[in-house]
């Protein structure tokens, strides 16, 4: 992509109401824009990042054996009344009536809908287990939207659901999802903690949260440096690790994933049953597994930025390489930039060429702001010596290489993870 033809509206300063570092940088880097409180538009760069996260999630979910589907955003309220959650989520559920007078809601989550679907198509133990997932927009009337897309009224979520014949099957699928989640968050380039959690209104007996330490985090956990014990901060305010007696430290965190062993809460309420080997009717055992996909963008930035801007992990960055010709009026400089652009794209790299007219200072500041891992800088002085600079965003390191070996050098750096 050529920058001059791209829609990347960067800002010198973040709006005053932006609090979290990730919120400020997403706005300044031209990745999102607020439409109204708690509702955001994803601009091209932001959508590229969102798509790359979704790709990682799909790859790991598919590898786990789950199958993707897409459920409706609009849900009949009568399903929620059967589980009682129409009252439990009354404050945040967005409800309305259509022209026929039907009571509907915009889905804040999909346990009721997926259970109704499986209830109508699974009747025998031979059809179990079933594991389904989707990546879809959710809607919640948040009382206090905060920190940009960390706590928004409209957000993208990955939610998966397992349906088993017994507790043993649920535990097996739960462990598969537990492992998949660790792979997903590792590939997203974040450090995370895993803690046992309260199932809350979701229900069930066992649940785990995946928490990303971050200054803007609204959740606080207690963490042991010595043995990695983690627990959610509760009223007892336990000060020492129950495993090794080491003093516990407080960490602010962002919840990016939550998994639950639901049991029969939804299947019993909605009548989702199957016939076992003896021909006897049994209630399906369920689990559910959620990831805040759009929230992950902010969590990644919270852990991957400096005073100059975002530092994208390689697998998440909207582009692999940014090519920056310093003198846009110099034919040799521009010609070489276009040559690198073409060769790198042919090798499958995502490339952004900053072909804008303007000062080098503005280009360098924007390059640091949007956080592409590698930057190729082509300038007249270095070209006189037959050299080009490759900048490593994370390490803040400059490598000078022969102009004829730039493409092979970049291929090696990206392959080796710099």
One Martini backbone bead per residue (centre of mass of N, CA, C, O) as a GRO file, in nm:
protein
  418
    1UNK     BB    1   0.097   0.036   0.021
    2UNK     BB    2   0.025   0.372  -0.029
    3UNK     BB    3   0.006   0.641   0.169
    4UNK     BB    4  -0.130   0.847  -0.033
    5UNK     BB    5  -0.384   0.621  -0.061
    6UNK     BB    6  -0.435   0.621   0.233
    7UNK     BB    7  -0.625   0.591   0.549
    8UNK     BB    8  -0.415   0.789   0.778
    9UNK     BB    9  -0.523   0.984   1.046
   10UNK     BB   10  -0.308   1.143   1.207
   11UNK     BB   11  -0.201   1.266   1.535
   12UNK     BB   12  -0.031   1.476   1.748
   13UNK     BB   13  -0.285   1.466   1.941
   14UNK     BB   14  -0.479   1.372   2.192
   15UNK     BB   15  -0.757   1.366   2.327
   16UNK     BB   16  -0.843   1.464   2.648
   17UNK     BB   17  -1.043   1.203   2.706
   18UNK     BB   18  -0.795   1.030   2.684
   19UNK     BB   19  -0.644   0.795   2.901
   20UNK     BB   20  -0.527   0.561   2.779
   21UNK     BB   21  -0.264   0.467   2.593
   22UNK     BB   22  -0.423   0.305   2.379
   23UNK     BB   23  -0.629   0.522   2.309
   24UNK     BB   24  -0.436   0.742   2.216
   25UNK     BB   25  -0.286   0.571   1.994
   26UNK     BB   26  -0.529   0.487   1.820
   27UNK     BB   27  -0.599   0.778   1.745
   28UNK     BB   28  -0.320   0.888   1.644
   29UNK     BB   29  -0.280   0.632   1.432
   30UNK     BB   30  -0.551   0.592   1.271
   31UNK     BB   31  -0.756   0.335   1.384
   32UNK     BB   32  -0.970   0.514   1.537
   33UNK     BB   33  -1.319   0.630   1.596
   34UNK     BB   34  -1.553   0.819   1.751
   35UNK     BB   35  -1.904   0.841   1.741
   36UNK     BB   36  -1.978   0.755   2.037
   37UNK     BB   37  -2.019   0.662   2.336
   38UNK     BB   38  -1.875   0.339   2.306
   39UNK     BB   39  -1.837   0.401   1.983
   40UNK     BB   40  -1.653   0.249   1.708
   41UNK     BB   41  -1.430   0.305   1.443
   42UNK     BB   42  -1.260   0.116   1.199
   43UNK     BB   43  -0.988   0.168   1.050
   44UNK     BB   44  -0.777   0.025   0.837
   45UNK     BB   45  -0.551  -0.038   1.045
   46UNK     BB   46  -0.738  -0.153   1.266
   47UNK     BB   47  -0.858  -0.380   1.089
   48UNK     BB   48  -0.597  -0.529   1.035
   49UNK     BB   49  -0.548  -0.608   1.327
   50UNK     BB   50  -0.814  -0.753   1.378
   51UNK     BB   51  -0.770  -0.967   1.152
   52UNK     BB   52  -0.509  -1.093   1.272
   53UNK     BB   53  -0.636  -1.190   1.532
   54UNK     BB   54  -0.858  -1.363   1.403
   55UNK     BB   55  -0.667  -1.557   1.260
   56UNK     BB   56  -0.539  -1.679   1.509
   57UNK     BB   57  -0.798  -1.782   1.637
   58UNK     BB   58  -0.890  -1.964   1.407
   59UNK     BB   59  -0.644  -2.150   1.396
   60UNK     BB   60  -0.673  -2.256   1.695
   61UNK     BB   61  -0.968  -2.347   1.687
   62UNK     BB   62  -0.947  -2.542   1.449
   63UNK     BB   63  -0.719  -2.717   1.582
   64UNK     BB   64  -0.923  -2.803   1.827
   65UNK     BB   65  -1.213  -2.872   1.656
   66UNK     BB   66  -1.365  -2.633   1.599
   67UNK     BB   67  -1.663  -2.471   1.470
   68UNK     BB   68  -1.775  -2.233   1.253
   69UNK     BB   69  -2.010  -1.968   1.309
   70UNK     BB   70  -2.319  -1.752   1.271
   71UNK     BB   71  -2.494  -1.558   1.469
   72UNK     BB   72  -2.735  -1.362   1.573
   73UNK     BB   73  -2.788  -1.046   1.704
   74UNK     BB   74  -3.083  -1.103   1.708
   75UNK     BB   75  -3.301  -1.164   1.994
   76UNK     BB   76  -3.521  -1.337   2.171
   77UNK     BB   77  -3.636  -1.272   2.491
   78UNK     BB   78  -3.758  -1.551   2.570
   79UNK     BB   79  -3.491  -1.700   2.613
   80UNK     BB   80  -3.398  -1.529   2.861
   81UNK     BB   81  -3.643  -1.600   3.045
   82UNK     BB   82  -3.572  -1.907   3.082
   83UNK     BB   83  -3.292  -1.820   3.250
   84UNK     BB   84  -3.315  -1.513   3.384
   85UNK     BB   85  -3.120  -1.298   3.225
   86UNK     BB   86  -3.305  -1.054   3.174
   87UNK     BB   87  -3.254  -0.954   3.474
   88UNK     BB   88  -2.942  -0.976   3.520
   89UNK     BB   89  -2.905  -0.786   3.232
   90UNK     BB   90  -3.086  -0.525   3.233
   91UNK     BB   91  -2.876  -0.279   3.233
   92UNK     BB   92  -2.716  -0.385   2.946
   93UNK     BB   93  -2.955  -0.446   2.775
   94UNK     BB   94  -3.064  -0.420   2.439
   95UNK     BB   95  -3.396  -0.321   2.375
   96UNK     BB   96  -3.682  -0.415   2.158
   97UNK     BB   97  -3.932  -0.345   1.911
   98UNK     BB   98  -4.096  -0.444   1.656
   99UNK     BB   99  -4.361  -0.408   1.428
  100UNK     BB  100  -4.492  -0.682   1.571
  101UNK     BB  101  -4.413  -0.671   1.893
  102UNK     BB  102  -4.148  -0.796   1.941
  103UNK     BB  103  -3.920  -0.910   2.178
  104UNK     BB  104  -3.590  -0.777   2.175
  105UNK     BB  105  -3.226  -0.819   2.126
  106UNK     BB  106  -2.895  -0.738   2.160
  107UNK     BB  107  -2.631  -0.935   2.178
  108UNK     BB  108  -2.417  -0.991   2.462
  109UNK     BB  109  -2.468  -1.299   2.414
  110UNK     BB  110  -2.504  -1.687   2.324
  111UNK     BB  111  -2.616  -1.923   2.502
  112UNK     BB  112  -2.918  -1.945   2.426
  113UNK     BB  113  -2.893  -1.973   2.116
  114UNK     BB  114  -2.701  -2.222   2.099
  115UNK     BB  115  -2.883  -2.413   2.262
  116UNK     BB  116  -3.126  -2.404   2.074
  117UNK     BB  117  -2.981  -2.516   1.829
  118UNK     BB  118  -2.880  -2.790   1.947
  119UNK     BB  119  -3.152  -2.897   2.048
  120UNK     BB  120  -3.266  -2.921   1.734
  121UNK     BB  121  -2.998  -3.135   1.639
  122UNK     BB  122  -2.962  -3.295   1.916
  123UNK     BB  123  -3.041  -3.653   2.036
  124UNK     BB  124  -2.760  -3.808   2.049
  125UNK     BB  125  -2.464  -3.941   2.165
  126UNK     BB  126  -2.341  -3.965   1.869
  127UNK     BB  127  -2.336  -3.627   1.840
  128UNK     BB  128  -2.121  -3.640   2.060
  129UNK     BB  129  -1.937  -3.389   2.048
  130UNK     BB  130  -1.978  -3.021   2.045
  131UNK     BB  131  -1.791  -2.746   1.877
  132UNK     BB  132  -1.856  -2.395   1.881
  133UNK     BB  133  -1.791  -2.085   1.690
  134UNK     BB  134  -1.746  -1.720   1.709
  135UNK     BB  135  -1.719  -1.394   1.536
  136UNK     BB  136  -1.868  -1.109   1.704
  137UNK     BB  137  -2.093  -0.871   1.769
  138UNK     BB  138  -2.154  -0.688   2.064
  139UNK     BB  139  -2.410  -0.567   2.312
  140UNK     BB  140  -2.371  -0.296   2.558
  141UNK     BB  141  -2.506  -0.085   2.815
  142UNK     BB  142  -2.284   0.092   2.937
  143UNK     BB  143  -2.248   0.292   3.207
  144UNK     BB  144  -1.904   0.313   3.169
  145UNK     BB  145  -1.728   0.400   2.933
  146UNK     BB  146  -1.376   0.295   2.873
  147UNK     BB  147  -1.077   0.314   2.719
  148UNK     BB  148  -1.232   0.279   2.471
  149UNK     BB  149  -1.214  -0.061   2.365
  150UNK     BB  150  -1.220  -0.190   2.650
  151UNK     BB  151  -1.506  -0.025   2.722
  152UNK     BB  152  -1.778  -0.103   2.527
  153UNK     BB  153  -2.092  -0.121   2.353
  154UNK     BB  154  -1.920  -0.221   2.103
  155UNK     BB  155  -1.797  -0.556   2.026
  156UNK     BB  156  -1.554  -0.805   1.978
  157UNK     BB  157  -1.618  -1.163   1.986
  158UNK     BB  158  -1.517  -1.480   2.109
  159UNK     BB  159  -1.743  -1.762   2.102
  160UNK     BB  160  -1.760  -2.073   2.275
  161UNK     BB  161  -1.912  -2.418   2.256
  162UNK     BB  162  -1.978  -2.700   2.456
  163UNK     BB  163  -2.103  -3.046   2.398
  164UNK     BB  164  -2.186  -3.302   2.635
  165UNK     BB  165  -2.253  -3.613   2.804
  166UNK     BB  166  -2.024  -3.539   3.023
  167UNK     BB  167  -1.787  -3.435   3.247
  168UNK     BB  168  -1.542  -3.558   3.106
  169UNK     BB  169  -1.587  -3.414   2.834
  170UNK     BB  170  -1.573  -3.127   2.940
  171UNK     BB  171  -1.284  -3.141   3.059
  172UNK     BB  172  -1.149  -3.194   2.789
  173UNK     BB  173  -1.243  -2.934   2.639
  174UNK     BB  174  -1.137  -2.734   2.845
  175UNK     BB  175  -0.836  -2.807   2.805
  176UNK     BB  176  -0.822  -2.740   2.506
  177UNK     BB  177  -0.897  -2.437   2.543
  178UNK     BB  178  -0.679  -2.360   2.740
  179UNK     BB  179  -0.448  -2.414   2.539
  180UNK     BB  180  -0.544  -2.231   2.306
  181UNK     BB  181  -0.529  -1.965   2.464
  182UNK     BB  182  -0.226  -1.964   2.515
  183UNK     BB  183  -0.152  -1.954   2.215
  184UNK     BB  184  -0.297  -1.695   2.134
  185UNK     BB  185  -0.158  -1.493   2.338
  186UNK     BB  186   0.128  -1.552   2.251
  187UNK     BB  187   0.093  -1.469   1.947
  188UNK     BB  188   0.004  -1.166   2.040
  189UNK     BB  189   0.241  -1.058   2.242
  190UNK     BB  190   0.160  -1.138   2.549
  191UNK     BB  191   0.133  -1.101   2.887
  192UNK     BB  192  -0.007  -1.350   3.114
  193UNK     BB  193  -0.269  -1.442   3.338
  194UNK     BB  194  -0.398  -1.714   3.548
  195UNK     BB  195  -0.728  -1.742   3.699
  196UNK     BB  196  -0.938  -1.815   3.920
  197UNK     BB  197  -1.302  -1.787   3.903
  198UNK     BB  198  -1.600  -1.638   3.904
  199UNK     BB  199  -1.895  -1.719   3.734
  200UNK     BB  200  -2.148  -1.592   3.809
  201UNK     BB  201  -2.407  -1.545   3.580
  202UNK     BB  202  -2.309  -1.783   3.401
  203UNK     BB  203  -2.212  -2.018   3.561
  204UNK     BB  204  -2.098  -2.282   3.732
  205UNK     BB  205  -1.793  -2.434   3.879
  206UNK     BB  206  -1.575  -2.348   3.655
  207UNK     BB  207  -1.314  -2.085   3.622
  208UNK     BB  208  -1.116  -1.877   3.388
  209UNK     BB  209  -0.878  -1.615   3.369
  210UNK     BB  210  -0.733  -1.381   3.131
  211UNK     BB  211  -0.462  -1.166   3.221
  212UNK     BB  212  -0.344  -0.827   3.154
  213UNK     BB  213  -0.095  -0.642   3.238
  214UNK     BB  214  -0.207  -0.298   3.319
  215UNK     BB  215  -0.256   0.031   3.395
  216UNK     BB  216  -0.570   0.031   3.274
  217UNK     BB  217  -0.670  -0.172   3.458
  218UNK     BB  218  -0.970  -0.281   3.646
  219UNK     BB  219  -0.826  -0.532   3.745
  220UNK     BB  220  -0.726  -0.712   4.045
  221UNK     BB  221  -0.432  -0.892   4.132
  222UNK     BB  222  -0.259  -1.156   4.288
  223UNK     BB  223   0.106  -1.197   4.290
  224UNK     BB  224   0.367  -1.447   4.248
  225UNK     BB  225   0.700  -1.447   4.167
  226UNK     BB  226   0.800  -1.736   4.255
  227UNK     BB  227   0.521  -1.933   4.156
  228UNK     BB  228   0.274  -1.787   3.992
  229UNK     BB  229   0.058  -1.708   4.168
  230UNK     BB  230  -0.304  -1.647   4.124
  231UNK     BB  231  -0.547  -1.392   4.228
  232UNK     BB  232  -0.828  -1.252   4.303
  233UNK     BB  233  -0.934  -0.976   4.446
  234UNK     BB  234  -1.052  -0.973   4.777
  235UNK     BB  235  -1.168  -0.907   5.092
  236UNK     BB  236  -0.931  -1.065   5.244
  237UNK     BB  237  -0.649  -0.974   5.146
  238UNK     BB  238  -0.422  -1.157   5.081
  239UNK     BB  239  -0.057  -1.141   5.141
  240UNK     BB  240   0.013  -1.452   5.105
  241UNK     BB  241   0.127  -1.726   4.971
  242UNK     BB  242  -0.011  -2.053   4.989
  243UNK     BB  243   0.252  -2.202   4.874
  244UNK     BB  244   0.531  -1.998   4.974
  245UNK     BB  245   0.488  -1.726   5.156
  246UNK     BB  246   0.492  -1.497   4.963
  247UNK     BB  247   0.453  -1.192   4.890
  248UNK     BB  248   0.199  -1.021   4.746
  249UNK     BB  249   0.112  -0.868   4.438
  250UNK     BB  250  -0.019  -0.604   4.272
  251UNK     BB  251  -0.231  -0.610   3.969
  252UNK     BB  252  -0.315  -0.461   3.686
  253UNK     BB  253  -0.591  -0.564   3.467
  254UNK     BB  254  -0.695  -0.729   3.162
  255UNK     BB  255  -0.961  -0.888   3.039
  256UNK     BB  256  -0.945  -1.140   2.757
  257UNK     BB  257  -1.043  -1.411   2.913
  258UNK     BB  258  -1.316  -1.666   2.948
  259UNK     BB  259  -1.384  -1.974   3.121
  260UNK     BB  260  -1.646  -2.242   3.134
  261UNK     BB  261  -1.823  -2.470   3.346
  262UNK     BB  262  -2.165  -2.493   3.314
  263UNK     BB  263  -2.317  -2.748   3.256
  264UNK     BB  264  -2.693  -2.726   3.296
  265UNK     BB  265  -2.816  -2.442   3.299
  266UNK     BB  266  -2.914  -2.414   2.989
  267UNK     BB  267  -3.012  -2.700   2.905
  268UNK     BB  268  -3.237  -2.718   3.120
  269UNK     BB  269  -3.396  -2.452   3.058
  270UNK     BB  270  -3.414  -2.545   2.727
  271UNK     BB  271  -3.416  -2.864   2.672
  272UNK     BB  272  -3.122  -3.005   2.632
  273UNK     BB  273  -3.116  -3.329   2.495
  274UNK     BB  274  -3.038  -3.691   2.523
  275UNK     BB  275  -2.969  -4.016   2.417
  276UNK     BB  276  -2.844  -4.283   2.541
  277UNK     BB  277  -2.749  -4.615   2.521
  278UNK     BB  278  -3.033  -4.684   2.685
  279UNK     BB  279  -3.252  -4.453   2.601
  280UNK     BB  280  -3.194  -4.223   2.795
  281UNK     BB  281  -3.252  -3.917   2.927
  282UNK     BB  282  -3.026  -3.635   2.891
  283UNK     BB  283  -2.829  -3.371   2.987
  284UNK     BB  284  -2.646  -3.140   2.857
  285UNK     BB  285  -2.305  -3.052   2.865
  286UNK     BB  286  -2.145  -2.734   2.932
  287UNK     BB  287  -1.936  -2.488   2.762
  288UNK     BB  288  -1.751  -2.169   2.779
  289UNK     BB  289  -1.557  -1.933   2.545
  290UNK     BB  290  -1.392  -1.617   2.584
  291UNK     BB  291  -1.295  -1.333   2.365
  292UNK     BB  292  -1.162  -1.008   2.347
  293UNK     BB  293  -1.080  -0.895   2.053
  294UNK     BB  294  -1.077  -0.581   2.062
  295UNK     BB  295  -0.940  -0.564   2.343
  296UNK     BB  296  -0.666  -0.683   2.255
  297UNK     BB  297  -0.552  -0.436   2.119
  298UNK     BB  298  -0.512  -0.273   2.380
  299UNK     BB  299  -0.345  -0.479   2.539
  300UNK     BB  300  -0.107  -0.483   2.346
  301UNK     BB  301  -0.035  -0.180   2.368
  302UNK     BB  302   0.012  -0.162   2.675
  303UNK     BB  303   0.278  -0.365   2.624
  304UNK     BB  304   0.341  -0.204   2.322
  305UNK     BB  305   0.515   0.080   2.409
  306UNK     BB  306   0.610   0.425   2.379
  307UNK     BB  307   0.672   0.764   2.350
  308UNK     BB  308   0.627   0.731   2.017
  309UNK     BB  309   0.447   0.453   2.029
  310UNK     BB  310   0.385   0.178   1.870
  311UNK     BB  311   0.467  -0.193   1.918
  312UNK     BB  312   0.430  -0.433   1.715
  313UNK     BB  313   0.379  -0.739   1.681
  314UNK     BB  314   0.444  -0.925   1.414
  315UNK     BB  315   0.150  -1.085   1.400
  316UNK     BB  316  -0.022  -0.790   1.425
  317UNK     BB  317   0.071  -0.612   1.223
  318UNK     BB  318  -0.040  -0.445   0.944
  319UNK     BB  319   0.272  -0.442   0.885
  320UNK     BB  320   0.604  -0.545   0.821
  321UNK     BB  321   0.681  -0.291   0.628
  322UNK     BB  322   0.853   0.027   0.609
  323UNK     BB  323   0.896   0.262   0.350
  324UNK     BB  324   1.148   0.543   0.361
  325UNK     BB  325   1.178   0.809   0.163
  326UNK     BB  326   1.331   1.101   0.224
  327UNK     BB  327   1.350   1.190  -0.088
  328UNK     BB  328   1.078   1.249  -0.301
  329UNK     BB  329   1.261   1.397  -0.548
  330UNK     BB  330   1.440   1.145  -0.574
  331UNK     BB  331   1.469   0.908  -0.812
  332UNK     BB  332   1.652   0.696  -0.677
  333UNK     BB  333   1.503   0.671  -0.411
  334UNK     BB  334   1.219   0.604  -0.526
  335UNK     BB  335   1.300   0.364  -0.706
  336UNK     BB  336   1.406   0.184  -0.474
  337UNK     BB  337   1.148   0.176  -0.310
  338UNK     BB  338   0.975   0.037  -0.533
  339UNK     BB  339   1.150  -0.212  -0.558
  340UNK     BB  340   1.117  -0.319  -0.272
  341UNK     BB  341   0.814  -0.331  -0.271
  342UNK     BB  342   0.781  -0.542  -0.495
  343UNK     BB  343   0.966  -0.769  -0.380
  344UNK     BB  344   0.823  -0.805  -0.104
  345UNK     BB  345   0.539  -0.868  -0.209
  346UNK     BB  346   0.623  -1.125  -0.370
  347UNK     BB  347   0.711  -1.262  -0.079
  348UNK     BB  348   0.447  -1.180   0.119
  349UNK     BB  349   0.466  -0.899   0.223
  350UNK     BB  350   0.371  -0.631   0.421
  351UNK     BB  351   0.352  -0.305   0.261
  352UNK     BB  352   0.462   0.035   0.335
  353UNK     BB  353   0.470   0.336   0.137
  354UNK     BB  354   0.619   0.652   0.192
  355UNK     BB  355   0.514   0.886  -0.069
  356UNK     BB  356   0.510   1.144   0.066
  357UNK     BB  357   0.506   1.471   0.085
  358UNK     BB  358   0.770   1.594   0.294
  359UNK     BB  359   0.904   1.568   0.585
  360UNK     BB  360   1.104   1.354   0.757
  361UNK     BB  361   0.999   1.405   1.043
  362UNK     BB  362   0.705   1.321   0.994
  363UNK     BB  363   0.763   1.034   0.896
  364UNK     BB  364   0.909   0.931   1.152
  365UNK     BB  365   0.680   0.983   1.352
  366UNK     BB  366   0.468   0.803   1.209
  367UNK     BB  367   0.628   0.543   1.217
  368UNK     BB  368   0.639   0.519   1.528
  369UNK     BB  369   0.333   0.540   1.585
  370UNK     BB  370   0.233   0.275   1.410
  371UNK     BB  371   0.457   0.031   1.463
  372UNK     BB  372   0.638  -0.097   1.260
  373UNK     BB  373   0.891  -0.324   1.289
  374UNK     BB  374   1.001  -0.231   0.996
  375UNK     BB  375   1.249   0.006   0.856
  376UNK     BB  376   1.313   0.159   0.543
  377UNK     BB  377   1.586   0.381   0.482
  378UNK     BB  378   1.614   0.626   0.214
  379UNK     BB  379   1.916   0.804   0.141
  380UNK     BB  380   2.149   0.994  -0.012
  381UNK     BB  381   2.401   0.947   0.163
  382UNK     BB  382   2.393   0.633   0.172
  383UNK     BB  383   2.376   0.586  -0.141
  384UNK     BB  384   2.666   0.685  -0.202
  385UNK     BB  385   2.756   0.401  -0.040
  386UNK     BB  386   2.536   0.171  -0.096
  387UNK     BB  387   2.316   0.234   0.136
  388UNK     BB  388   2.086   0.109   0.395
  389UNK     BB  389   1.829   0.138   0.634
  390UNK     BB  390   1.738  -0.065   0.923
  391UNK     BB  391   1.463  -0.053   1.142
  392UNK     BB  392   1.403  -0.143   1.485
  393UNK     BB  393   1.146  -0.070   1.678
  394UNK     BB  394   1.189  -0.222   1.950
  395UNK     BB  395   1.517  -0.174   1.970
  396UNK     BB  396   1.617   0.090   1.848
  397UNK     BB  397   1.759  -0.012   1.571
  398UNK     BB  398   2.036   0.023   1.337
  399UNK     BB  399   2.087  -0.107   1.006
  400UNK     BB  400   2.354  -0.133   0.780
  401UNK     BB  401   2.311  -0.194   0.427
  402UNK     BB  402   2.322  -0.317   0.137
  403UNK     BB  403   2.115  -0.236  -0.125
  404UNK     BB  404   2.119  -0.550  -0.241
  405UNK     BB  405   2.029  -0.687   0.070
  406UNK     BB  406   1.751  -0.603   0.187
  407UNK     BB  407   1.547  -0.832   0.130
  408UNK     BB  408   1.708  -1.067   0.264
  409UNK     BB  409   1.731  -0.934   0.542
  410UNK     BB  410   1.429  -0.912   0.604
  411UNK     BB  411   1.362  -1.211   0.577
  412UNK     BB  412   1.544  -1.287   0.820
  413UNK     BB  413   1.423  -1.110   1.043
  414UNK     BB  414   1.131  -1.217   1.032
  415UNK     BB  415   1.190  -1.521   1.060
  416UNK     BB  416   1.362  -1.461   1.342
  417UNK     BB  417   1.240  -1.218   1.500
  418UNK     BB  418   1.504  -1.021   1.498
   0.00000   0.00000   0.00000
